[in-house]
Amino acid sequence: MLYFAEIMAFCLRIRIFTAFVSFIKVYAQVAQAQKHPGLEVLDTASHYWPLDAVEGIHELWDHNGNRSGYINGSNINIVEGMVNKGIFLNGDNGGTFLHFGNYQNTCISDPNLCGPEGITFSFFWKNHESASRFAVASGGKVISNGFSVYTNPLGGYVEFYTRSNKHRWRANIDVPGPYWTHILFTWTKKDGLKVYINATLTAENKNGSISEETYGDPYPDLVIGTANNKGYSHYVTGAFDEFVIWERALSPENISLYYNATIAWDMVSKTTPRISKEVISTTPMARAADMSPPVISSLQEERRPTDFLPVQSFLKTLPNGTISRDTANNLTQGLLKSVEEVLSFPGLTEQQSTPVVSGLVKTVDRVMEHVVTNLEDSPNSLISLDGTSFVADYSLMKLPQNFELSHYRFPTEGKSYISVPGEAFAMESQTTIVGLFYHNMHSYYKEISPVKTRINEAADYKDHKIHVASCLISLKVEPLPALSVNLSGAPLIKIVLTHVLTKEQQDQVQNQSNKVFLYCAFLDYSSKEGVWSNKGCVRAHGNMTYSVCLCNHLTNFAILMQVVPLKISTGHKVALSTIGYVGCSISIFCLAITLVTFAVLSSVSTIRNQRYHIHANLSFAILVAEILLLISARFDPGTLPCKVMAVLLHFFFLSAFAWMLVEGLHLYSMVVKVFGSEDSKHFYYYGIGWGSPFLICVVSMTSALDSYGKVDNCWLSLQNGAIWAFVAPALFVIVVNIGILISVTRIISRISGENYKVHGDANAVKLTIKAVAVLLPILGISWIFGVLVVNTQSLPFLYIFAVFNSLQGFFVFLFHCLLNSEVRAAFKHKTKVWSLTSSSIRNINVKPFNSDIMNGHKEGVTPTKMNTWDKSTNSANRIDLSAV
């Protein structure tokens, strides 16, 4: 994996380099010729075959040695080479090879004839072979009176042999793959054989060895694609380019100069006549996938991706002459197309994207400034050049001296723009303006560490990453506009940027438990590498969809966003956890007593009714849910027991809410609108209480089983929306029960008020308050505080929610068991029955009883027709508040 990562990193650097090659080619149309030192090394070569000057495709010409060669066979193609064009040999379809002439009795064929200066061979090779083949050879077969480069599936080698002293030098090399690889090897009698892959010394053999075999020099031909032994019938499949021979051993410095010149400068100085057709597509001559892995060995020293940009080299050579509008437009389009090529590279990792993109932005700025500076003048009018590309919209403007400009805005249309007030322009000399609005450059800044910025406010939350929340916009003006040093003064630059957020970022912004910080920032290149800073900028106003910034300088601007989750302090966490554990423990104890009480008193007629069946089912659901909640804390998230526990918790908490809904519906049927008999509603109540939660859980598990017990606890995941399988039904129950509570409360208040008018009963008002207190636990209204718990600013609601809901079981026991008049009366009745039974007195009449807490009876007061406990059936709208 490490080797693969290194290959991808290298390919990225090559992609950056080769993408800008297209731009260099464009600029070659207007650039003044300047010879690279590496080309001077090429001029000293004894023989040079570019392999692109092919006449009739059957003749090869030696540029330096003035010798002709030929191509044997017809299975060849002219392809994109490393420099310009190359030759592809298809050796699998016949005897195809390149023949460069006969070099008998020369240093090329017999190294023994070389002087102390030695000899150097160089060529670019894209190997498509898997079987054993000779690539380049002179003088013989595997061991020859000359040299050979040989490859097979297991490896390759370069070999020299001298006939007079039977000496052999051999160096093993890695077999190149289907990508352009530069092979260069030198030999001297003193230093032996040295092999350089992509200008890096890869293998050497200084002393060589003595061979027992003797070879003559019967095959002095110099060939590419096969062995020069005419009996050797195997031919290479692969591409070759730039075959060069120096009759001296090049120094490492000269090798590096030549290599750099070949892959960058040679195409400008040698291929200018072919440029015009290639500019249109701006396709790099060498693709990233064509580059060579062996060069990885030379990249042990860590380098920034921006170090590989050729801009630092070629900017110095850009001409100061006038550039026409057409040329300027071609240059700009070519440059932006090159940027697009770099950004589209699949090996661009998140770690590399930030420095690469920052380097690209800086490069584009510098080149565009140079282009607009050299744009052809118009003495009395402005020169303007506008355009668009996939990467950016751009505008180049050249204003004459004393030109009247009320204000400047770029772009002229759209919600995002940058504007400069007219008074900021001195216009005492010619003024140039470059505007760039990048379409998608912001998306390559994935996560920015606050400590790597110059934004002090962001550094306060160093554990929370920063994201670029808008497109990048750039404006450069020369000479610099006169702006206020004070950000509260005038004139200032105004930047309006619409926020561009991903779906995840939008969810974070809308989450009330997060605090969002927005910064007006720019790329500061004072330390060579672009660093985000907000010095000299302030966010004047805006909202979560756009920002308005004021700045006292010009450069590249964007809006940065930092989302900070609001966390509860450790002290509050401990306090809330303690409340939860203690409250749940109390509730479990009280609910157990409640269920036992209902079971014991089930034989009493007043307790045997449907209302207490509902109370019992609600108590059982809450009891099991809270027991499971305490147990679930012992399981680790992600484990099978935790997942099972999450499913059970989901079911029983939903069941608790379902029975709260049943409580509300039953109350509504008894008090507000009487309908149906108790027996007819029994089936529906159990269907709602246990059936609907089961159905919801089955659907949820079927669609999102992985969301159970996955992240921080044994519960539903908050990240993929699975939590709504609980929140949505719970909110529905709360809303319905709030409506029922309001309706019931209004009726109780009306009846209490009428009782007060008729009887002067001051306790009637208290009845309403008592009724609300009794209904709250069984209707689940206290869960509304969970909705209000959205951040630490609602910390009081968090404590209220923790207290009321952890003690829900206690309140059910308190109001519907301990303080309930019917339960107390039934208990007294049951006690008397037990007492009489133990005394063997079985024929005693027990005095009937009724609720004395909620019915409003007082001793000595006779109920009137407003008595709501009247069991007569005279009214079709009988109101039975005994349900309360």
N, C-alpha and C positions, 0 to 999 in steps of 0.2 A: 504493500500500500504506500509506503514511503517513497519507493522508486517511482510508482505511478504518479504520486503527487508532484514529485520533482519534474517528471516529464511534462505534466500539465502546466506547471509553472513556467517551464522553459518555453513551451509552445505559446503560452500567453505572451511572453516577452517578444517572441518572434512575430506573433500576430500584430502586436503593437508596432513593431519595427516595419514589417512588410506592408501594413496598411498605409503607413505614411510614405512608403516608397511611391505609391500612386500619386500622392501630392507632390513629391519631389519631381516626378516625371512631368507633371503639369507645369511646375515652375521652371522646368528645364527649357520650356519654350521661350521664356523671357530672361532666364538667368544668364549672367555672364560666365563664360567658361573659366573654371578655376580647377586646376589639376590637384587631385588628391595625392598625397605622398605614396599611397599604395599603388597608384597607377604608374608612378615612376619606377617602382619595383617591377611591374609588369613589362615596362619598356626594355628592361635589361634581359628579358628572357631570350633564350636562343631559338625557341620554337613556340608558336602560339596558335592554336586552332580554336577559335570561338565556338565552332560547331553551329553557327547560325548563318554564316556566309556560304550557303549551299547553292551552287550553280547546277541547275538541272537535277538536283538532288543526288547526283552521282560523282561530284567532284568536291574535294576538301582542299582548302587553301591555308597554308602556313603563313600567317601575317608577318611574323618576324623572320622566319627562315627562307621565305620566298620559295617554298616547295609545295608541290601539289600532291594530293593523295586521292583515294577513291573509296567509294562505298561498294562493298561486295554484297550482292543480293538485293532484293527489292522489298523485304519485309521491314520497312522502316517508316517512321512518322516524324514529322517536325512537331515538337511539343513545347509548351511553356517551360523554359529552362530556369535555372537558378538565377541567371543574370538576365537573359532575354529569351532566346530560343535554345532548344536542345534537341538532341536526336534520340529517338526511341528505337531500340533494336529488338525485334521479335525473333529470338533465336530458336523458338520452338517450332517455327514454320519454315525451316531451311537454313542454309549456310549464309547468314548475314553477319557482317562485321565491318569495322572501319580499318582501312589500311593507309598508314601515313608515310610509307616509303621504306627503302632499304637503307639501313644504317650500319653496314658491315665495316669492321675495323674503326669503329668510333666508340666514344665513351658511352653512348646510349646502348649499344649492343654488347660492349665488353667493358664493364666497369674498371677493369685492370688498366685500360687506356686513359682513364680520367686522371687529371693532375691532382695535386693536393687540394685544389678547390672543391673537388667532388662533383656531385650532380643532384638535381632536385626534379621530381616529377609531381605534377599537381593536376587534379581533375575533380569535377563534381559528378556524383554517382547516385542514381536512384535505383536500387536493386530490386528486381522482381523475381529473383531466382530462389528456388528451394533446393535444387540439386547442385552438385558440384560443378563449377565452371571457372574458367579463367576470365578475369575482367580485363586486365591490361597486361600485355606481355611483350617482351623483346628478348630474343636470343635463344629460346628453347622452350622445353616443357616445364615440368614442375621445378626441376633444378636445371638451371641454364647458365650459359655464359652471358649473363645479362641480368634481367630482373623479371619478376612476375608478381601479379596480385591475384590471389586465388581465394575462392570462397566455397564452402559447402554448408550443409545444414547445421553442422556442429561448430563451425567457426571459420575464420579466415586467416590469411597471413600475407605478409609482404616478404619477398625473398630476393637477395642478391647473390651472385656467384661469379667468382673470378677463376678463369681456366688455368692461368699460369701457376698458381699456388694452391689450387684445389680448395679454396676458402669459400665458406658459405655463411651468410648472415640472414637470419630469419626472425621476424617479429610477428607475433600473433595479434590479430585485431578482432573486434566484434563485427559480426556481419551486419552491414547496413540493411535497413528495411526499405519499404517503398516510400522513402522520403529523401529529399536532397541532402546528401552528405558530402562534405569537402574532404577529400583524401589527398594528403601531401606527405611525401617521404623524401628524406635527404640521405646521402651516403658519402662518406669520406673514408679514406684509408685510416685516418687517425681516430675518428669518433664513431666509425661504423654506421649502422642503420638507425634512423630515427623516423618514427611515423607520427604524423599530426592529424588528428581528426577535428575538423572545424577549428583549426588554428590552435589546438591544445595538444601538447605532447602526450600521446597515449601509450606508445610502446617503443622500445629501443633494444638494440643488440650491438654493444660496442665492440666486442672482441670476436664474435663469430665462432666458427668451429671448422675443423678440417674434415673434408669429405673424402671417402675412399674411392669415390667414382670420379671419372674424368669425362668431361663433355667438351665437344668441339664447338664451333660456331657456325653450324650449317644453316641456321634460321635467323638471319639478322633483321628480319622485317619487324617494324613497329606496328602493332595492331591493337584494336579495342574490340572486345566481344568474343574472343576465342584465344587459343594458344597459337603461336606462330608456326608450330609444327603442322605442316599441311596434312599430316595423317590424323591430326586431332579433329574429330568430327562433331564436337559439342560446341554450342554457341549460346551466348548469354542473352537473357531477356532482361532488359533494363534500359534506363535513360542515362545519357552522358552529356556533360556540358563543360566548356572552358578547359581544354586540355593544354597544359603549359609545361615546358621543359626549360630549366635553367642549367647550364653546364657549370654550375657551382652550387654549393650547399647554402641555402638561405639561412640567415640568422633567425632566431625566434621573433625578433622585433620586425624584420622584414616580412615574415610569414603572417604576423598579425596585421600589419599594414595592408598587405595584399588581400587578405581575407575580408577585412572591413571594407576595403575599396570595392571588392568584387560584389559583395551583397548589397552595397548601398550606392556608391558613387559611380561605379562603372556603367550602370544603366543610364545615368544622366549624361555622362560624357560620350557614351558610345551609341546610344540608341535613340538619340533625339529625333532622327528622321522618322522613327516608327511611332512616336508618342501620340500624335494627333488622334489616331484611331483607338488607342488604348485609353485615352482620357475619358471617353464617354462612359465606359463601364467602370472605370477606376478599380478594376479587379487587381489585387496584388499579384505580382508575378510569382511569388512563392507563398504557398498556403501553409497555415499553421500545422496542418496534418502532415505536411511534407517535410517537416524538420526532423533533425536527427537526434535520437536519444543519447548517443555517445558523448555529446557535448555536456551532458549532465555532470560529468566528472569535473568539469571546469567551473561548475557553479556552486562549489562548496561554500564559498563565501556568500553570506546572505546579502541580497541587493534588493532595493525597492523597485517595484515594477516601473515607476516613473524614471528610473535611471536608464531604462532602455529606450526611451523616446529619442528619436533622431533629431528632434527639434534643436536641442542644445548644440548639435553639430552644424546643421545646415542653416540655422538662422543667421549665423555669422557670414554666410556666403550669399544671402539674398541681396539682389542688386538694389541700388538706390535710384535707378532710372525710373522714368515715368511708366506707369502701367495703364493700359487702356481699360475702358469699362468692361469690354468683353473678356479680356484676360483676367481682370479682377473677379468677374463673376465666375469664370471657369475655375480659378484658384479657390474661391470660397466653396463652390459646390464640390470640388475635388477634395478639399480639406474635410468638409463635413461628411462626405461619403467615406473617407478614411476613418473618421471617428466612429461612424456606424459599423464599419468592419471590425474594429476593435471591440466595440460593445457587444457585438453579436457572437463573439468567440465563446463556445460552450464551456471552455475551461476556466472562465473567469469566476473565481470563487468569491464568496462573501468577504473573506479576509482580504482578498486582493482588490476588490472593487473600489473601496474608498480611495486608496492612494492612486489607483489607475485613473479613476474618473477625475480626481483633483488634478492630476497631471495633464489630462486631456483638456480640461477647462483652461488651465494656464497656457497650454500650447496654443489653443484656438485664439485666446485673447492676444497673445503676442504676435501671431501670424496676421490676424485681422488688423491689428494696429499698424503693422508694417504695410499691409496692402493699402489701407486707406491713406496712409501718409504719402505713398507713392502714386496714388490715383491721379490721373491726368487732371490738370487744373482748368478752370474756366474763370477768366479774370474777374468778371462782374456778377456771376451767378453761382448758385450752389450746385454741387454735383451730388447726386443721390443714387444709391444702388440698393434696392430692396429685393429680397427673395426668401424662399422657404425651402426646407429639406426635411427629411425624416428626423434629423437630429434637432434642428433649431430653425426658428425664424431669425432673419438677420437684416440689419440696416446699416449701410455705410454712408456717411454724409461728410462732405467737405464744403465748408462755408468760407467765403472770401472775407477779407478784412472789412470792418465796419458794417457787416451785414446785420440788419435789424431782425431780431428773433424775439417774439413776445414770450414764448415758452417752448419747451421741447418735450414731447411725449413719445415713448416707445413701449409697445406697439401702439399704433394710432387707434386701433380698435381692440375691443375685448375688455373683460373685467380685470385682468391682471396687467399692470403697466408700471412704468417708472417715468417720472416727470421731473424736469428741471425748470425752475422759474427763470424768466428772461433776464432779470437783474443779475443773475449769477454769471452770465456770459459777458466777459470784458469786451470781446470782439476787437481788440487792439491789434490782432494779427490773425492770420488764417487759422481756422478752428476745424478740427476733425472730430467726428462722433462715430462710435461703433456701438451698436446695440445688438444683443443676442438674447433670445428667449428660448431656452432649452425645453424640449417637449417631455423627455422622459429621463433626463440625467439624474433627477432626484431619486428615482427608484433604485439606483445602484448604491445609495447610502443606506445600508440595511440597519445597522445598529451602531450608534456613535457613543463611545464611552464619555461621560461628562468630564472625567479627569483629563481627557485628551482634547478638550476645548478650552477656549479662553472666555467662557461664560461663567462668571462667579456664582450666579444664582443656581445654575444647573449643577455645579460641583457640590452644592449642599445636599444633593440627593444622588450621590455618586453610584449607588447601587441600581439606579434606574436609567436605562438606556434612552438615548435621544434619537428621534427619527426626523427626517426631512419631510415636512408636511405641505410643501408647495413646489411648484416648478422653479427652476433656477432662472434668474434674469440678470443680465449683465449690461452695464453701460460704462463706456470709457470716453472721456472728453479731454482733448488736448488743445490749448493749455487748460489746466485744471480750472473749474469754475470757482468763483469766490463765494464760499459758503460760510455760514455762521459757525463759530466754534462752539457756542452755547446751543444745546439742543432745544432750548426754549425760545431761541431767537429766530431770525430770518436773514437770508433765505436758506432753505433746507431742501434736500432731495426728498420727494414723496414716492413711496413704493407701495402699491396696492397689489396684494397677491391672494388669489383664491386658494383655499386649502384643498389639497388632493390627498384624500385619506383612503386607505384600504378598508375592507369590511371589518377587519379585526380592530383597526384603529378607530373606526366609527363607533363600534361597540364599547371600546374603552372610554371614548369621550362621553358617550351617553350614560355610562355607568356612574351613578351618583356617588358611589363609594370611592371614586378616583378624583384626584385633583390634577387638573391639566395646566401645564405651563407652556406658554407660547413665546418664542424669542425671535426677534428680528436679527438675523445673523448674516455674516458674509465670510467668504473664504479669505483668510489672511495668509499670504505667501511670504511674510517677512522672514520666516524660518525655512524657506525653500519649499517645504512641504505644506500643502494647504491645510490650515487649521481653522475650525469654525470659531468665530468671535462675534461679540455684539457691541464692541467698543465703538462709540460714536453713532449708535443707532438706538432708537426707542420705539416701542410699539405704542402708537398713539391711541388707537381704538380698534374695534372690530369685535367679532364673536367667533363661534366655533366653525364658521364657514369661510371667513376671510379675515385678513389683517391689514391694517394701514400702518406703515412704518415711516418714521422721519429719520434721516441720516445726514451727516455732515461730510460725507465722502462718497466716492463712486467705486464700485467694484462688482463682484458677483454676489447677489443677494438671494436669500430663501428664508422661509419660515421654518423654524425647528420646533418640534413638539416633544415634551417630556411628560409622561403620565406617571403619577406617583399614587399608588394605592394608599388610602388613609387607614392606618393600622391602629389597633387598640393597644394601649400600653400594657406592659406585663402585669402591673398592679391590677388594672381593670380585668385582664384576662383571668387572673387568679380569683378575684372577687366574684366574677360571673360564673366561673367554673364551680366555685364553692356553693353559690346559690343554686346552681343547677343540680348538683349532686344531693345537697340537703333537701331541696324542694322535691326532687323526684323520689327520694327515699321516703319522705313524709307522705307524698301522694300515693305511693305504692302501698304503704301500710294502711292508709285511710280507705283506699279503694278496695282492698282486701276485706276490711271490716264491713264496708258498704255491701259488697256482694254476699258476704255471710249473713248480714242482717236481712237482706231481701230474700235470701233462701230460707231462713228460719221463719220469716213472717209471711211466706208465700201462701200459707193456708188461710190467712185472714183475707176476707173479701175485698177490703179497701186497698190492699197491697197487691192483690192478684190481678188488678186491671192492667190495661195496655200501657199506661204511662210508666208504671214501674218496670215493665218488661223493657221498655226503651231505655230507662235509666240504667238497668242492669247491663244491657248490651253496650251502652256507651262506656260504662265503668270498666267492663271487661276489655274493650278495645284500648282504652287509655292505659289500663294496668299492664297489659302485655307489651304495648308500645314503649312504655317507660322502662320496663324491665329489660327489654331488648336494647334500648338506648344505653343503659348503664353497662350491659354486657359487651356491646359493640366496641366500647373504648379499649378493650383488651386485644383486639385483632388489628393486624397490620393491613393497611390499604393495599389492594392488589392481590390479596390471597383469596382462596376459594371460600373459607369461612366468612371473611369480610363481605364478599359478594353475596353470599346467602343471607347474611345478616342485613345487608342493605335492601334486599328484596322483601324480607319480612318486615322491616321497619317501614318501607314504602306502603305495604299492604295494610298494616295495622294503624298507621297514622291516617291513611286515607279512610279506613273504616271508622276511625274516631270522628273524622270530619263528616262522613256519611251519616253516622248516627246523630251528630249535632244537627245535620239538616233534617233528619227525621224528627228530632225534638222540636225543631221550628215548625215543620209542617203539621205535626200533631197539635201543637199549641194553637196554630192558626185555625185548624179544623174545629177545635173545641171552643175557642174564644171569639175569633173574628167572623168566620163563616162556617157554620155547622153543615157538614155534608157526610153522608155515608154512616155506616155502623162501624164499631170497632173491629168486628170480625172481618168485614170486607177490606179493611185497610191493613190487616195483619200481614198478608202476603206481600203487599207492595212495600211495606216498611222493611221487611227482611231482605227483599230484593235490592232496595236502595242501600241498606246498611252493610250488607256483606257481598251482594252480587256486583254492584257497580265498582267497588274497589278492586275486586278480583278481575273484572273485565279490563280495567285500566292497567293493572299490573301486567296482565298477559300481553296486551298490545305493546306496552313499554318494553317488556323483556324481549318480545319478538323483534322489535325494531332497533333497540339500543341496549342489548344485554351488557356490552362492554362498558356502559356508562355507570354501572353499579359498582360501588366500592373501589373506584379507580384511582382517585387523586389523593385527597388529604384525609378522608375518613370513610367509614362504611355508610355511605349515603349516595345520592344521585350526583352525577357530575354537573358542575356549574358551567362547563366550557362549551359543550356541544348542544345545549338547549334541552337536555334530558330532564333537568330539574322542573321544567314546565309540566311534566306528567304528575307532579305533586302540587306545584304552585297554582296552576290554573283551576283544578277542582277546589282547592282550599279557598281561593279568592271567590269563586262562585258561591260556595257555602256561606262565607262571611257576608257577602253582599246580600244574599237572600235572607239570611237570619237578621241582618240589620234592619231590612225592610219589615220583617215580621215583628221584631222587637218594637219598632216605632209604632206599628199598627196596634199591637197589644197594649203598649204603654198609653196610647191615646184613649183607648177604651177604658182602661183602669182609671186613668185620670178623670175621665168624664163621670164614671160611676162614683168614684170617691168624692168628686165635687158635689154631686147630687145628694149623696148620703150626708155630706157636711151641711148642705142647705136644709135638708129635712130634719136631721137629728142633732145637728150641731156637733157632730163627732169630729174633734180636732185630729184624731188619730188616722182619719181617712187619708190625709195627704201622705202620711208615713207609709201607707200601704203601697203607694206607687213606687216610692224609693225602694221599699223592701222587695217588691216584685221584680224591679230591674236587677237588683243585686242577686236575686235568686236565679234569674234567667241567664245572666252573663256566663257562668261557667258551662252550662249545658248547651248554649248556643255557639260557643267558641268565639264570641265577639272580641275577647282579649287578644286574639291572634292579630287583630288589626294593628297592634303595636309593632308586630314584625315588619309590616309594610313601612312603618315610620323609621325603622332602624336602618338607615341608609348610609350613615357616616358617623364619625365620632362627634359631630356637632349635635347629633341626636342621641347622645349617650344616655340621657335620662330615660328616653323611650326604650333603650336597650335593657336597662335595669328593670323597668316596669314589665317589659316583655318576659324577661327571665323569671321574675318573681311570680307573675300571674300564671304563666303557662307551666312552670315547673310545679306549681301548687294547684293546678286545675283539679287534680284528683282530690286534694284536701277540701277545696270549695264544694265539689260535688257531695262529698261526705257531710260537710258542715250544713249546707242548705237543704239537701234532699234526703238526709238521713237523721243527723243529730238534732237539727232544729225544726224538722218537718213535723207538723202536728199530727198528720195521719200516721206517720211511722211511729211517733211516740205513743199515740193512742193505741195503735195496733200492738205495740210492745207491751203496754199495760194490760191490754186484753189477753194477750198471750200469757203474760205472767199470772194473771188470775186463773186462766185455764189450767196452767201448770200447778198452781196452788190448790185449786179445787180437786184436780186429779190426784194429787198426792194425799189429799184428805178424804178421798173416796166420795166426794160430794159431786155428783155428776148431773144433777137435775136442777141446777140453779140457772135462772135467767140472767144473762149478762146484759147490762144496760147498753143500748145502742150508743154509738159515738160518731162524732163527725169532726171535721177540721175546725179548730178553734183559734188558729193563728191567722189564717188567711181569709176567714169568712166575715170578719168584722163584728161578730156577736159580742155584746156586753151584757153582763148580768142586769136584769131588770129592764132591758130594752127589747121591745117586740119588733121583729122584722116586719118591714113594710113590703109593698109590691115591688120595690127596687131590690129586694134581696136576691142576689144573683145565684144563690144556692137553692132557689126554689125549684123543686123537681117536677113541678107541674108541666104538662105538655101543652098548655094553652097557647104558647107563643111558638111560632115556627122558627123564630130567631132566638131561641133560648141561649143565653150566655152562661157558660160553665167555667167560672174562674177557679174552680177547684183544680183545674189543670195547672194553674200557676202555683 
